[in-house]
Amino acid sequence: MPIRSARTLLICLLASGLVGCRLLMSIVMLPVGLVVAVVGGIAGILVSSEHPGADTDLVARGYRIERRALDVTIAEDSTFEGRLVLERTATAPDGIDIVEVASLSFDPSVQELELLDAWVTTPDGEVHRVGQEHVFDRPAASERGAPEFIAGLTRTVLFPRVVVGATTHVEWRFTQTAPSTLGFDYVWKPPFAIDVVESRIAITHHTDVPLRWAADDGFEVAESSDGDLRTITATLTGYERQRAERAMVAARDVVPRFQATTSESWESVGAAFHAAFADRVEVTPEIAAVAEEVVGDARGLEAARLVHEWMCANVHYVVVYLHPMDGWVPHRASEVLENRYGDCKDLVVLFASLLRARGIAVEPVLVNNDRSFVPYELPTPLQFDHCLAYLPDFDTWSNPTDRYLELGELPVHLSDKQVVVAGEAGRLARTPAGRSEENRYTVRQRAELGTDGIFRGTTSMELTGRAAGLFREQLSASPDLEVVADHLLAADPRGGVGELTSTDVADLSRPLVCSGEWRTDVPVLIGTTLHYMVPSGIDFVNAQLVREMLTTRERRYPALVMASHTHWRTEIVLPEGFVHGDVPERVELETAAGRYTSVAEVGPDGVLVIDRELVIASDRFAPGDYAGLRTLLLAVVVDEERILVAERTGSAG
């Protein structure tokens, strides 16, 4: 946890989408409801094998999809039935765990799922069929830790004798017995880092079903008709795995996608969610009493801020792993208040109810809670997996599931992206882009070099905005801040140990302030001349972490970082009898990505003061703009790793 704490703030300021980071994307917050509405249709029943997590999709390896064949027939009432065949080969040891398991989730109240056949072909050509003793049903992941929510099942096949070179084959038959209130929606894309030999999707539907489709380059699509039936066949062949990049956007933005939907418009998707949401907002005597207690005499935006902070401190967010077939109907606000927990839209329902009691309007907002910023070509509820709140009277946004961000603050992956505001009519909107001046990190350090060659220092850090929010979360999860300090100091070539304290991480009304004391482990050699690097001290954005963002490879995908303003001020005190030699020259750089300045001066007291500022202008950079960002980050690293020289004065003997 301490190591992740250090890296997380770098991710906050420089690399929010860094491959392997679990802070933002390991939790997939998808909408769940008390009443099943069968939102995603076939997308729901196929979710377990079709929708890996964003990070998993980027780093998956060790297997190949030989064949994937999906055949679906949609009836006039939008119920459907079909088959899925999937063949995968383990190409390396780390792919065995993936290939030896196949699973699908379904809701037995409205869906039927049958395993038709499954076998393994080993490298020597032997075929081993899977018996019923290797087929298991268990509660879907969404139910674990989410009482009273839904009742889905996951059916899993465990293949025997899987080794490198073995191919597994599974065939499923599924039926949707009740139509979805939102129609039929389906999306498929190849796994980012996995080769796909062939994938074929065939959807047959009655001509009365208003199905539309869209396909990116890479898919070959054919259409045919037979009486009242129309068939769309989309085939992807020879997809080659791609290599992930540091801080890249989500895989679904950069792989070919096929989509089929009966959704009429984005506005209709929002209106459908509004219909499920509206009557759950209520002002009961209990809710009114809580609003009065929390808000007091405050009015307007200040009242909203107090309610937001109360929600963050008192209502627990239940993380739900589930699939899009589940309903969009939240619990009633009175239930959420009584339980003091809920999923994303439950929290928005209670937030809206508390503010309605104070005369403040709140609208729910549908958004995708990942690093994807390219919406699907056609409107679909599958675009969304999270619910925010919008306060139209103040043009302000709230994410009440994030207890470490203040009202109006959204994390990088929820900023500057298309959303649907779920009002009565529904409307498209865009969340605000990040602003560097609203996300500041300031660190002040004083380092004194002793006659024993050891640097001893003090550090003070202040964080505001989104940077503060993400690090609040990490500090709250770190049992020992001394270990955090030691891991940060380990980034310095001389190592070090230290202590770290912070203000109350749960207090959103004030900036996060951390302070610490530290010393290096490896001494500087002291002779008539000193050669040393400025110690990094306890710094959340030190050279080693910044260096991880640098590459000379040509950038292929957009980079997701954070608009931020970082200010370092470091004071260096030498032992008595030593004076600083030539100080580093002034650095002033400005690119389309932002600016970097560095000024070093020796004061009358002989103390070397180095002031550095890094401003990153936006959250997201196209591949062609990465060079400007790299120029700034490289300047930070060069500055921090510069060798400084000091001379012993003659009087020192």
C-alpha positions as CSV (number, residue, x, y, z in Angstrom):
1,M,0.0,0.0,0.0
2,P,2.7,2.6,0.8
3,I,4.4,2.0,-2.6
4,R,1.0,2.4,-4.3
5,S,0.5,5.6,-2.3
6,A,3.6,7.2,-3.8
7,R,2.8,6.1,-7.3
8,T,-0.8,7.1,-7.0
9,L,-0.1,10.7,-6.6
10,L,2.2,10.6,-9.6
11,I,-0.7,9.1,-11.4
12,C,-2.9,11.9,-10.1
13,L,-0.5,14.5,-11.4
14,L,1.1,12.8,-14.4
15,A,-0.4,9.4,-15.3
16,S,-3.9,8.7,-14.3
17,G,-4.2,5.9,-16.8
18,L,-0.9,4.2,-16.1
19,V,-1.1,0.5,-17.0
20,G,-1.3,-1.6,-13.9
21,C,-2.8,1.0,-11.6
22,R,-5.7,-0.4,-9.7
23,L,-6.7,2.8,-7.9
24,L,-9.2,4.1,-10.4
25,M,-10.1,1.1,-12.6
26,S,-9.9,-2.1,-10.6
27,I,-13.3,-1.3,-9.3
28,V,-15.9,-1.3,-12.1
29,M,-18.9,0.5,-10.7
30,L,-21.8,-0.6,-12.9
31,P,-25.5,0.4,-12.2
32,V,-27.5,-2.2,-10.3
33,G,-31.1,-2.1,-9.2
34,L,-33.6,-3.7,-6.9
35,V,-35.9,-4.3,-9.8
36,V,-34.5,-6.2,-12.8
37,A,-35.1,-4.3,-16.1
38,V,-32.9,-6.5,-18.3
39,V,-31.1,-3.4,-19.6
40,G,-28.5,-5.0,-21.8
41,G,-30.2,-8.0,-23.2
42,I,-27.6,-10.2,-24.7
43,A,-24.8,-8.0,-23.4
44,G,-25.8,-9.1,-20.0
45,I,-25.9,-12.8,-20.5
46,L,-22.4,-12.7,-22.1
47,V,-20.7,-10.3,-19.8
48,S,-18.5,-12.6,-17.9
49,S,-16.4,-13.6,-20.9
50,E,-17.0,-10.5,-22.9
51,H,-16.2,-7.6,-20.7
52,P,-12.9,-7.9,-18.8
53,G,-11.8,-5.0,-16.7
54,A,-10.0,-2.1,-18.3
55,D,-6.6,-2.9,-16.9
56,T,-7.0,-6.6,-17.5
57,D,-7.8,-5.9,-21.1
58,L,-4.5,-4.0,-21.5
59,V,-2.2,-6.5,-19.9
60,A,-3.8,-9.8,-20.8
61,R,-1.5,-12.3,-22.5
62,G,-0.6,-15.9,-22.9
63,Y,-3.5,-17.1,-25.0
64,R,-5.1,-16.6,-28.4
65,I,-8.8,-16.7,-29.5
66,E,-9.0,-19.2,-32.4
67,R,-12.7,-18.9,-33.1
68,R,-15.6,-17.0,-31.6
69,A,-19.0,-17.5,-33.2
70,L,-22.2,-15.8,-31.9
71,D,-25.6,-16.5,-33.5
72,V,-28.6,-14.6,-32.1
73,T,-32.2,-14.5,-33.3
74,I,-34.4,-11.6,-32.0
75,A,-38.2,-12.0,-31.9
76,E,-40.7,-9.3,-32.6
77,D,-41.1,-8.6,-28.9
78,S,-37.2,-8.3,-28.5
79,T,-36.8,-11.6,-26.7
80,F,-34.1,-13.6,-28.2
81,E,-32.2,-16.9,-28.3
82,G,-28.8,-17.9,-29.6
83,R,-25.6,-19.8,-29.3
84,L,-22.0,-18.9,-28.5
85,V,-18.9,-20.9,-29.5
86,L,-15.5,-20.0,-28.1
87,E,-12.2,-21.6,-28.8
88,R,-9.0,-20.4,-27.1
89,T,-5.4,-21.7,-27.1
90,A,-2.9,-21.3,-24.3
91,T,0.2,-19.9,-25.9
92,A,2.2,-19.4,-22.7
93,P,2.0,-20.5,-19.0
94,D,0.4,-17.2,-17.9
95,G,-2.5,-17.9,-20.3
96,I,-3.4,-21.3,-18.7
97,D,-5.5,-19.7,-15.9
98,I,-7.6,-17.9,-18.4
99,V,-8.1,-20.6,-21.0
100,E,-9.0,-23.3,-18.5
101,V,-12.1,-21.4,-17.3
102,A,-15.2,-20.3,-19.3
103,S,-18.1,-18.6,-17.6
104,L,-21.3,-16.7,-18.4
105,S,-23.6,-14.7,-16.1
106,F,-27.4,-14.8,-16.4
107,D,-30.5,-14.0,-14.5
108,P,-32.6,-17.2,-14.1
109,S,-35.8,-15.2,-13.6
110,V,-35.7,-14.0,-17.2
111,Q,-32.9,-16.0,-18.9
112,E,-32.0,-19.6,-19.5
113,L,-28.5,-20.8,-20.1
114,E,-27.4,-24.3,-21.2
115,L,-23.9,-25.7,-21.7
116,L,-24.1,-27.7,-24.9
117,D,-20.6,-29.1,-25.0
118,A,-17.1,-28.4,-23.8
119,W,-13.7,-30.2,-24.4
120,V,-10.0,-29.7,-24.4
121,T,-7.7,-30.7,-27.3
122,T,-4.2,-31.2,-25.9
123,P,-1.0,-30.6,-28.0
124,D,-0.8,-34.3,-28.9
125,G,-4.3,-34.2,-30.4
126,E,-6.1,-36.0,-27.6
127,V,-9.6,-34.7,-26.9
128,H,-10.9,-34.6,-23.3
129,R,-14.6,-33.8,-22.8
130,V,-15.7,-31.9,-19.8
131,G,-18.0,-33.8,-17.4
132,Q,-20.8,-32.2,-15.3
133,E,-18.5,-32.5,-12.3
134,H,-16.5,-29.6,-13.8
135,V,-19.5,-27.3,-14.3
136,F,-20.5,-25.0,-11.4
137,D,-23.2,-22.4,-10.7
138,R,-22.5,-19.7,-8.1
139,P,-23.9,-16.3,-7.2
140,A,-22.7,-13.6,-9.7
141,A,-19.9,-11.4,-8.5
142,S,-22.4,-8.5,-8.2
143,E,-24.2,-10.1,-5.3
144,R,-21.1,-10.7,-3.1
145,G,-21.2,-8.0,-0.4
146,A,-24.4,-6.4,-1.9
147,P,-27.4,-7.5,0.1
148,E,-30.9,-7.1,-1.3
149,F,-29.6,-6.2,-4.8
150,I,-30.0,-8.8,-7.5
151,A,-30.1,-12.6,-7.9
152,G,-27.9,-13.4,-10.9
153,L,-25.9,-16.6,-11.3
154,T,-22.6,-17.3,-13.0
155,R,-22.1,-20.7,-14.7
156,T,-18.5,-21.8,-14.9
157,V,-16.8,-24.5,-16.8
158,L,-13.4,-25.7,-15.5
159,F,-11.4,-27.5,-18.2
160,P,-9.1,-30.3,-17.2
161,R,-5.5,-31.0,-18.6
162,V,-4.9,-27.5,-19.9
163,V,-1.2,-27.0,-20.8
164,V,0.6,-24.6,-23.1
165,G,-0.6,-25.5,-26.6
166,A,-3.9,-26.9,-25.5
167,T,-7.1,-25.5,-27.0
168,T,-10.4,-25.3,-25.1
169,H,-13.8,-25.4,-26.8
170,V,-17.1,-24.4,-25.3
171,E,-20.6,-24.1,-26.7
172,W,-23.5,-22.3,-24.9
173,R,-27.2,-21.9,-25.7
174,F,-29.1,-19.0,-24.2
175,T,-32.6,-17.7,-24.2
176,Q,-34.1,-14.4,-23.1
177,T,-37.6,-15.2,-21.9
178,A,-38.7,-11.6,-21.1
179,P,-38.1,-8.5,-23.2
180,S,-35.9,-5.7,-22.0
181,T,-37.6,-2.5,-21.1
182,L,-34.8,-0.7,-22.9
183,G,-34.8,-3.0,-26.0
184,F,-31.8,-4.9,-27.4
185,D,-28.2,-3.7,-27.1
186,Y,-25.0,-5.5,-27.9
187,V,-21.4,-4.5,-28.2
188,W,-18.3,-6.6,-28.9
189,K,-14.6,-5.7,-29.3
190,P,-11.5,-7.8,-29.4
191,P,-9.3,-7.9,-26.3
192,F,-6.7,-5.3,-26.7
193,A,-3.6,-7.5,-26.1
194,I,-4.9,-10.8,-27.5
195,D,-4.7,-12.2,-31.0
196,V,-8.0,-13.1,-32.6
197,V,-8.0,-15.5,-35.5
198,E,-11.7,-15.1,-36.3
199,S,-14.7,-13.7,-34.6
200,R,-18.1,-13.8,-36.3
201,I,-21.3,-12.2,-35.0
202,A,-24.6,-13.1,-36.7
203,I,-27.8,-11.3,-35.6
204,T,-31.1,-12.3,-37.1
205,H,-34.2,-10.2,-36.3
206,H,-37.7,-9.6,-37.4
207,T,-38.1,-6.6,-39.6
208,D,-40.4,-5.0,-37.0
209,V,-37.5,-4.8,-34.6
210,P,-35.8,-1.4,-35.3
211,L,-32.2,-2.7,-35.0
212,R,-29.3,-0.6,-36.2
213,W,-25.7,-1.5,-36.3
214,A,-22.3,0.2,-36.6
215,A,-18.8,-1.3,-37.1
216,D,-15.3,0.1,-37.1
217,D,-12.7,-0.7,-39.7
218,G,-11.6,-4.3,-39.4
219,F,-15.0,-5.8,-39.4
220,E,-16.6,-7.0,-42.6
221,V,-20.3,-6.7,-42.5
222,A,-22.9,-8.4,-44.7
223,E,-26.7,-8.1,-44.7
224,S,-29.3,-10.6,-46.0
225,S,-33.0,-11.0,-45.9
226,D,-35.4,-14.0,-45.8
227,G,-39.0,-12.9,-45.7
228,D,-39.7,-11.0,-42.5
229,L,-36.2,-11.9,-41.2
230,R,-33.1,-9.8,-41.7
231,T,-29.6,-11.0,-40.8
232,I,-26.5,-9.0,-40.1
233,T,-23.2,-10.8,-40.1
234,A,-20.0,-9.1,-38.8
235,T,-16.7,-10.8,-39.1
236,L,-13.3,-9.8,-37.7
237,T,-10.3,-11.8,-38.9
238,G,-6.6,-11.6,-38.2
239,Y,-6.8,-9.1,-35.3
240,E,-3.2,-8.7,-34.0
241,R,-2.6,-7.9,-30.3
242,Q,-1.5,-4.4,-29.4
243,R,1.1,-3.2,-27.0
244,A,-0.1,-1.0,-24.1
245,E,1.5,2.4,-23.4
246,R,2.0,4.2,-20.2
247,A,-0.9,6.4,-19.2
248,M,-3.0,5.4,-22.1
249,V,-6.8,5.7,-22.5
250,A,-9.0,2.7,-22.2
251,A,-8.7,-0.1,-24.7
252,R,-12.2,0.3,-26.0
253,D,-11.2,3.7,-27.5
254,V,-8.5,2.1,-29.7
255,V,-9.8,-1.3,-30.8
256,P,-12.4,-2.0,-33.5
257,R,-15.9,-2.2,-32.1
258,F,-19.2,-3.8,-33.4
259,Q,-22.5,-2.5,-32.1
260,A,-26.1,-3.4,-32.5
261,T,-29.0,-1.5,-30.8
262,T,-32.6,-0.7,-30.9
263,S,-32.1,2.5,-28.8
264,E,-33.6,5.5,-30.5
265,S,-31.4,8.2,-29.2
266,W,-29.1,9.2,-26.3
267,E,-32.0,11.4,-25.1
268,S,-34.3,8.4,-25.0
269,V,-31.7,6.5,-22.9
270,G,-31.7,9.3,-20.4
271,A,-35.4,9.6,-20.3
272,A,-35.7,5.8,-19.6
273,F,-33.3,6.2,-16.7
274,H,-35.2,9.3,-15.4
275,A,-38.5,7.2,-15.4
276,A,-36.8,4.6,-13.2
277,F,-35.2,7.2,-11.0
278,A,-37.7,10.0,-10.5
279,D,-40.1,8.5,-8.0
280,R,-37.3,7.2,-5.8
281,V,-36.4,10.8,-4.8
282,E,-38.5,11.7,-1.8
283,V,-38.6,14.1,1.1
284,T,-39.8,12.2,4.2
285,P,-39.8,13.7,7.7
286,E,-36.6,11.8,8.4
287,I,-34.9,13.1,5.3
288,A,-36.0,16.7,6.0
289,A,-34.7,16.4,9.5
290,V,-31.3,15.2,8.3
291,A,-31.2,18.0,5.7
292,E,-32.0,20.6,8.4
293,E,-29.4,19.3,10.8
294,V,-26.6,19.1,8.1
295,V,-27.3,22.4,6.4
296,G,-28.5,24.7,9.2
297,D,-28.8,28.2,8.0
298,A,-26.6,27.7,4.9
299,R,-28.2,28.3,1.5
300,G,-27.5,27.7,-2.2
301,L,-24.1,26.2,-3.1
302,E,-22.9,26.2,0.4
303,A,-25.8,24.1,1.5
304,A,-25.1,21.6,-1.4
305,R,-21.4,21.4,-0.3
306,L,-22.4,20.6,3.3
307,V,-24.8,17.8,2.1
308,H,-22.1,16.4,-0.2
309,E,-19.6,16.3,2.6
310,W,-22.2,14.6,4.9
311,M,-22.9,12.0,2.2
312,C,-19.2,11.3,1.8
313,A,-18.7,10.9,5.6
314,N,-21.9,9.0,6.5
315,V,-23.2,6.9,3.6
316,H,-21.1,3.9,2.5
317,Y,-20.7,3.2,-1.2
318,V,-21.4,-0.5,-1.9
319,V,-19.1,-1.6,-4.7
320,V,-21.1,-3.8,-7.0
321,Y,-19.7,-6.1,-9.7
322,L,-22.4,-6.9,-12.1
323,H,-23.5,-6.8,-15.7
324,P,-25.7,-4.5,-17.8
325,M,-28.7,-6.8,-17.8
326,D,-29.5,-5.6,-14.3
327,G,-32.1,-3.0,-13.6
328,W,-31.5,0.8,-13.4
329,V,-34.1,1.2,-10.6
330,P,-32.5,2.5,-7.4
331,H,-33.7,2.0,-3.9
332,R,-35.9,4.7,-2.4
333,A,-34.1,7.5,-0.6
334,S,-35.7,6.5,2.7
335,E,-34.2,3.0,2.4
336,V,-30.7,4.4,1.6
337,L,-30.9,6.7,4.5
338,E,-31.9,3.9,6.8
339,N,-29.3,1.5,5.6
340,R,-26.6,4.2,5.2
341,Y,-25.2,2.3,2.1
342,G,-26.0,2.0,-1.6
343,D,-24.6,1.8,-5.1
344,C,-23.9,4.9,-7.2
345,K,-27.5,5.7,-8.2
346,D,-28.7,5.0,-4.7
347,L,-26.4,7.6,-3.3
348,V,-27.5,10.1,-6.0
349,V,-31.1,9.4,-5.0
350,L,-30.4,10.3,-1.4
351,F,-28.3,13.3,-2.4
352,A,-31.1,14.6,-4.6
353,S,-33.7,14.0,-1.8
354,L,-31.6,15.9,0.8
355,L,-31.1,18.8,-1.5
356,R,-34.8,18.8,-2.6
357,A,-35.6,19.3,1.0
358,R,-33.6,22.5,0.8
359,G,-35.1,23.6,-2.5
360,I,-32.1,22.7,-4.7
361,A,-32.6,20.7,-7.9
362,V,-30.5,17.7,-8.7
363,E,-30.4,15.7,-12.0
364,P,-28.9,12.2,-12.3
365,V,-26.2,11.8,-14.9
366,L,-25.2,8.6,-16.8
367,V,-21.5,8.2,-17.5
368,N,-18.9,5.5,-18.2
369,N,-16.6,5.1,-15.2
370,D,-13.4,4.2,-17.1
371,R,-10.7,5.8,-19.1
372,S,-12.7,5.7,-22.3
373,F,-13.6,9.0,-24.0
374,V,-14.9,8.0,-27.4
375,P,-18.6,7.3,-27.2
376,Y,-20.2,4.5,-29.2
377,E,-21.3,5.5,-32.6
378,L,-24.9,4.6,-31.9
379,P,-26.8,5.5,-28.7
380,T,-26.9,2.6,-26.2
381,P,-27.2,2.2,-22.4
382,L,-24.1,0.0,-22.6
383,Q,-22.1,3.2,-22.9
384,F,-22.8,3.8,-19.2
385,D,-21.9,2.1,-15.9
386,H,-22.0,4.9,-13.3
387,C,-24.3,7.6,-12.0
388,L,-23.3,11.2,-11.1
389,A,-25.3,14.2,-9.9
390,Y,-25.7,17.5,-11.6
391,L,-26.9,20.7,-9.9
392,P,-28.3,22.8,-12.8
393,D,-28.8,25.9,-10.7
394,F,-25.1,26.1,-10.1
395,D,-23.7,24.2,-13.1
396,T,-21.9,22.0,-10.6
397,W,-21.2,18.2,-10.5
398,S,-21.0,15.7,-7.7
399,N,-19.7,12.2,-7.5
400,P,-21.1,11.2,-4.0
401,T,-19.5,7.7,-4.3
402,D,-16.0,9.3,-4.0
403,R,-15.7,10.4,-0.4
404,Y,-12.4,12.1,-0.9
405,L,-13.4,14.6,-3.6
406,E,-15.2,17.9,-2.8
407,L,-18.4,19.1,-4.5
408,G,-17.6,20.1,-8.0
409,E,-14.5,17.9,-8.3
410,L,-14.4,14.9,-10.7
411,P,-11.5,12.5,-11.2
412,V,-9.6,12.6,-14.4
413,H,-11.4,9.7,-16.0
414,L,-14.8,11.3,-15.5
415,S,-13.7,14.8,-16.7
416,D,-14.3,16.2,-20.2
417,K,-16.4,13.3,-21.5
418,Q,-19.8,12.9,-23.0
419,V,-22.6,12.1,-20.6
420,V,-26.4,11.9,-20.6
421,V,-28.2,14.1,-18.1
422,A,-31.2,12.0,-17.2
423,G,-33.9,14.6,-17.0
424,E,-37.5,14.0,-18.1
425,A,-36.5,14.4,-21.7
426,G,-32.8,13.4,-21.4
427,R,-30.0,15.5,-23.0
428,L,-26.4,15.1,-24.0
429,A,-23.8,17.1,-22.0
430,R,-20.1,17.1,-21.2
431,T,-18.4,17.1,-17.9
432,P,-16.0,19.9,-17.3
433,A,-12.4,19.6,-18.3
434,G,-9.6,19.6,-15.7
435,R,-7.9,22.9,-14.9
436,S,-4.3,23.1,-13.7
437,E,-5.0,26.0,-11.3
438,E,-7.6,23.9,-9.4
439,N,-5.2,20.9,-8.8
440,R,-2.2,22.1,-7.0
441,Y,0.7,20.2,-5.3
442,T,3.2,22.4,-3.3
443,V,6.2,20.9,-1.6
444,R,8.8,22.8,0.5
445,Q,11.9,21.1,1.7
446,R,14.9,22.1,3.7
447,A,17.9,19.8,3.6
448,E,21.0,20.3,5.7
449,L,24.2,18.3,4.9
450,G,26.0,17.2,8.0
451,T,29.8,16.7,8.4
452,D,29.0,13.0,8.4
453,G,27.8,13.4,4.8
454,I,24.2,12.7,5.7
455,F,21.4,15.0,4.5
456,R,18.8,15.7,7.2
457,G,15.6,17.4,6.1
458,T,12.1,18.6,6.7
459,T,9.2,18.5,4.2
460,S,5.9,20.2,4.0
461,M,3.4,19.4,1.3
462,E,0.0,20.8,0.5
463,L,-2.5,19.4,-2.0
464,T,-5.8,20.8,-3.4
465,G,-8.4,19.6,-5.8
466,R,-8.3,16.2,-7.5
467,A,-4.7,15.6,-6.4
468,A,-5.7,15.9,-2.8
469,G,-8.7,13.7,-3.3
470,L,-6.8,10.7,-4.7
471,F,-4.0,11.0,-2.1
472,R,-6.5,11.3,0.7
473,E,-7.8,7.9,-0.3
474,Q,-4.4,6.4,-0.3
475,L,-3.4,7.8,3.1
476,S,-6.6,6.6,4.6
477,A,-5.7,3.1,3.4
478,S,-2.1,3.2,4.6
479,P,-1.7,1.8,8.1
480,D,1.8,3.2,8.7
481,L,2.8,6.6,7.2
482,E,6.4,6.0,8.3
483,V,6.6,3.2,5.8
484,V,5.1,5.5,3.2
485,A,7.9,8.0,3.9
486,D,10.6,5.3,3.7
487,H,9.4,4.1,0.3
488,L,9.4,7.7,-1.1
489,L,12.9,8.2,0.2
490,A,14.0,4.9,-1.5
491,A,13.6,6.7,-4.8
492,D,16.7,8.7,-3.9
493,P,20.0,7.0,-4.9
494,R,21.2,7.6,-1.3
495,G,18.0,6.0,0.2
496,G,16.7,7.2,3.5
497,V,14.3,6.9,6.4
498,G,11.7,9.3,7.7
499,E,8.4,10.1,9.4
500,L,5.2,11.5,7.8
501,T,2.1,13.0,9.3
502,S,-1.0,14.5,7.7
503,T,-4.1,16.5,8.4
504,D,-7.5,14.7,8.7
505,V,-7.9,13.0,5.3
506,A,-11.7,13.0,5.7
507,D,-11.9,16.7,6.2
508,L,-12.8,18.0,2.7
509,S,-13.3,21.6,3.9
510,R,-9.5,22.2,4.0
511,P,-6.5,21.4,1.9
512,L,-4.6,18.2,2.6
513,V,-1.3,19.1,4.4
514,C,1.5,16.6,5.1
515,S,4.7,17.1,6.8
516,G,7.7,15.0,7.6
517,E,11.3,14.7,8.8
518,W,13.9,12.5,7.1
519,R,17.5,11.7,6.6
520,T,19.5,9.9,3.8
521,D,21.2,6.5,4.4
522,V,24.2,6.8,2.2
523,P,26.6,9.7,2.9
524,V,28.0,12.2,0.5
525,L,31.8,11.9,0.3
526,I,33.2,15.1,1.9
527,G,36.6,16.3,0.8
528,T,37.9,19.6,-0.4
529,T,35.1,19.4,-3.0
530,L,31.5,18.2,-2.7
531,H,29.6,16.6,-5.5
532,Y,26.0,15.8,-4.8
533,M,22.5,15.6,-6.2
534,V,19.7,17.5,-4.5
535,P,18.0,15.0,-2.3
536,S,14.5,14.1,-3.3
537,G,13.3,14.0,0.3
538,I,9.7,13.0,0.9
539,D,8.2,14.0,-2.4
540,F,5.2,12.4,-4.1
541,V,6.5,13.5,-7.5
542,N,10.2,12.7,-7.5
543,A,12.4,12.1,-10.4
544,Q,12.2,8.3,-10.4
545,L,8.4,8.3,-10.6
546,V,8.4,11.0,-13.3
547,R,10.9,9.0,-15.3
548,E,8.4,6.2,-15.7
549,M,6.4,8.5,-17.9
550,L,9.2,9.0,-20.3
551,T,9.7,7.0,-23.5
552,T,11.4,7.6,-26.8
553,R,8.9,5.2,-28.6
554,E,6.5,6.9,-30.9
555,R,3.2,7.4,-29.2
556,R,0.3,5.6,-30.7
557,Y,-2.6,6.3,-28.2
558,P,-3.8,9.3,-26.3
559,A,-2.2,9.9,-22.9
560,L,-4.3,10.5,-19.9
561,V,-2.6,12.6,-17.2
562,M,-3.9,15.4,-15.0
563,A,-4.1,19.1,-15.5
564,S,-2.1,20.3,-12.5
565,H,0.3,22.9,-11.1
566,T,3.2,21.5,-9.1
567,H,5.6,23.8,-7.2
568,W,8.8,22.6,-5.5
569,R,10.9,24.8,-3.2
570,T,14.1,23.3,-1.9
571,E,16.7,24.9,0.4
572,I,20.2,23.3,0.6
573,V,22.4,24.1,3.6
574,L,26.0,23.0,3.4
575,P,28.4,22.2,6.3
576,E,30.3,25.2,7.7
577,G,33.3,26.0,5.6
578,F,31.7,25.1,2.2
579,V,30.3,27.4,-0.4
580,H,28.2,26.6,-3.5
581,G,29.9,26.7,-6.8
582,D,28.1,27.6,-10.0
583,V,24.4,27.2,-9.5
584,P,22.2,25.7,-12.2
585,E,21.2,28.0,-14.9
586,R,17.6,29.3,-15.1
587,V,15.3,27.1,-17.1
588,E,12.2,28.3,-18.8
589,L,10.3,26.0,-21.1
590,E,6.8,26.3,-22.6
591,T,5.1,23.9,-25.0
592,A,1.5,23.3,-26.0
593,A,1.4,20.8,-23.0
594,G,2.2,23.5,-20.4
595,R,5.4,25.0,-18.9
596,Y,8.3,24.3,-16.6
597,T,10.6,26.8,-14.9
598,S,13.5,26.4,-12.5
599,V,15.4,29.2,-10.7
600,A,18.3,28.6,-8.4
601,E,19.9,31.3,-6.2
602,V,22.3,31.4,-3.3
603,G,21.1,33.8,-0.6
604,P,23.2,36.1,1.7
605,D,23.2,33.3,4.3
606,G,24.8,30.9,1.9
607,V,21.6,28.8,1.5
608,L,20.9,27.5,-2.0
609,V,17.2,28.0,-2.9
610,I,15.8,26.1,-5.9
611,D,12.3,27.0,-7.1
612,R,10.7,24.8,-9.7
613,E,7.2,24.9,-11.2
614,L,5.5,22.4,-13.6
615,V,2.2,23.3,-15.1
616,I,0.4,20.6,-17.2
617,A,-2.3,22.3,-19.2
618,S,-4.8,19.5,-19.7
619,D,-5.8,16.0,-18.7
620,R,-5.5,14.4,-22.1
621,F,-3.0,14.6,-24.9
622,A,-3.3,13.2,-28.4
623,P,-0.3,11.0,-29.6
624,G,1.0,13.9,-31.7
625,D,1.1,16.2,-28.6
626,Y,3.1,13.8,-26.4
627,A,6.4,15.3,-27.5
628,G,5.5,18.6,-25.8
629,L,4.6,16.8,-22.6
630,R,7.7,14.7,-22.7
631,T,9.9,17.9,-23.0
632,L,8.5,19.2,-19.8
633,L,8.8,15.9,-17.8
634,L,12.3,15.4,-19.1
635,A,13.3,18.8,-17.8
636,V,12.0,17.8,-14.4
637,V,14.1,14.7,-14.3
638,V,17.3,16.4,-15.7
639,D,16.9,19.1,-13.1
640,E,16.5,16.7,-10.2
641,E,19.4,14.5,-11.2
642,R,21.9,17.3,-11.9
643,I,25.2,17.1,-10.0
644,L,26.0,20.2,-8.0
645,V,29.4,21.2,-6.8
646,A,30.6,22.9,-3.6
647,E,34.1,24.0,-2.5
648,R,35.7,24.2,0.9
649,T,36.8,27.7,1.6
650,G,40.5,28.4,2.4
651,S,39.6,29.5,6.0
652,A,38.1,26.1,6.6
653,G,41.6,24.7,6.5
